[in-house]
Amino acid sequence: MSAITASEKVDGFTRKSMRKAQKQRKSQGSSQYRSQSSVVELSPLPQLKDASSAEQQELFTQKLQQCCTIFDFLDSLVDLKSKEVKRATLNELVVYVSTNRGVLVEAAYPQIVKMICTNIFRALPPSENPDFDPEEDEPTLEVSWPHIQLVYEFLLRFLENPDFQPSIAKRFIDQKFVLQLLELFDSEDPRERDVLKTILHRIYGKFLGLRAFIRKQINNIFLRFIYETEHFNGVSELLEILGSIINGFALPLKAEHKQFLMKVLIPLHTAKGLVLFHAQLAYCVVQFLEKDPTLTAPVIQGLLKFWPKTCSQKEVMFLGEIEEILDVIEPSQFRKIQEPLFKQISKCVANPHFQVSERALYFWNNEYIVSLIEEHIENVLPIMFDCLFTISKEHWNPTIVALIYNVMKAMMEMNLNLFDELATSYKEDKMREQQKAQERDELWRKLEELRLSHAASVQINSHGIPSFQNSNNNNNNNNSHLDSSGDDDAVTHKGEKTCDDSEVIVGVLCTKEDLLQDIRNDSVLENIECMSCENIVVGEVSDIILDACVMDGDGDDAVTHKGDKMCDDSEVNIGVLRTEDVDHYDDDLYGSTNTASQNVNDEN
């Protein structure tokens, strides 16, 4: 293996493209061949058509045994002659079984099944590319297909032969045979999966005793694919077989069939590779609903439960499947699912991805769906109206806007009075929303003006002395100030109350609703010159602080901090606290008041 260059280390895409190119150039076989103990060289046997009737059966058996030899096709230059002999023999066997009667005697059954099992049943190795994407990457083809194809063709002709007797063949084509056959559906080669689909369908039709087992094993494969591996190459082929099987179900449907629909087919919509088999899956679901219309409501509810949220491609596929279901739905069943269904359709119409919106609007091009909508317009129109009206004004894609106008016109013709009522109600709702938005903006504008006015006023008071602003640091609340005249100052701290002359200290506890109502009414609290509001959140009690910076008549400054209350001469300072701080504040308040009163008495 060549060393990785510096440029390849930097650019990871280079290495990825190189690996992909190497993979495309190399067609790796998927068979695990059993090595022969010694080299076996095949020699041509006489032609069956040239042998007598008595010799044909023995020669037929010899040719079957000769075809049990397995060759390694990985080396294209080895055993070329023997490979060609086997290919010619297989071709001859296919023609012999297809054109001759009386060939399938009971003694030939074990030899035929042995040759088939030896050639087609093999272990499938894991994919060479762990990030294999069936949508983009080329599949790994079976290099031994020239021989395997002829063996499959022989098996198909064997099952379709008029002389085929299931009563004899069931001893050899049993549950083990079917289980190994189902495992081959995981082959990456689409050619092999396609022929396996036909063969399994023939076995299901011929062997009545294996039908329940086949359905059960397909059920197990799907469950393992959904909840464990998330990888199986033959899902679409198995679903195609199931479509034919479901079409033949007898009525009324058995409980196991309904359970298979709800527990397997509906959850199968969550698979990552849904795009590879969605058409076959939708066909199976519709077949069930045609058999039993009462399953429509649970199926629609299941699809809405698993509705894709982030993948627009899957959402478009879901909408297509919903339309197929609505094509076969009965009016009585439509009544049960109209509300949740059209709520989801309205979301799809409002989807910014134009393909999703377009696919949802195409429902109104379906005459049967339109007739169902018209029959239940009083329920459908109120669900769709707001979405249609809004998107008609706001959607970025002009094609979507044009489609919406057509849909609105069609629904208006169905019930003009209801349409006018909804239009009037829609406009009134929009006006109320705009009015509320304006009131909210005006309220916040006033609050912002109040904050700015306080921020300007608290910087410097009328005497040029800086005021103290609120701080989360409680240590700053212990500062005191003296004026230049040397007079006694009224100094207060958090939790203290002092009285000068005969004034009374007032404490106010209010909620934001009261404060906001005052602001709306442009009311002004008396005796407060400066006011600030912090942490105002509408509908809750928050930390609202009202600070007053005032001057008494003697020139003594009253300086207050967050939570302080004091009186100087005739001024009143009002503090507002959070409700959760009331208990602690009362304890500090009364304790500090007693201390302050004792200090006043001592001074006197």
Buried (B, 14 or more C-beta within 10 A) or exposed (E): EEEEEEEBEEEEEBEEEEEBEEBEEEBBBBBEEEEEEEEEEBEEBEEBEEBEEEEBBEBBBBBBEBBBBBBBBEEEEEBEEBBEBBBBBBEBBBBBBBEBEEBBEEEBBEBBBBBBBBBBEBEBEEBBBEEBEBEEBEBBBBBBBBBBBBBBBBBBBBBEBEEBEBEBBBEBBBEEBBEEBBBBBBBBBBBBBEBBBBBBBBBBBBBEEBBEBBBEBBBEBBBEBBEEEEBBBBBBBBBBBBBBBBEEBEEEBEEEBBEBBBBBBBBBBBBEBBBBBBBBBBBBBBBBBEBBBBBBBBBBBBBBEEBBEEEBBBBBBBBBBBBBBBEBBEEEBBBBBBEBBBEBBBBBBBBEBBBBBBBBBBBBEBEEBBEBBBBBBEEBBBBBBBBBBBBBEEBEBEEBBEBBEEBBEEBBEBBEEBBEBBBEEBEEEEEEEEEEEEEEEEBEEBBEEBBEEBEEBBEEBEEEBEBBBBEEEEEEBEEEEEBEEEEEBBBBBBBBBBBBEEBEBEBEBBBBEEBBEEBEEEEEBEEBBBBBBEEBEEEEBBBBBBBBBBBBEEEBBBBBBBBBBBBBBEBBBBBBBEEEEEEEBEEBBEEBBEEBEEEEEEEE
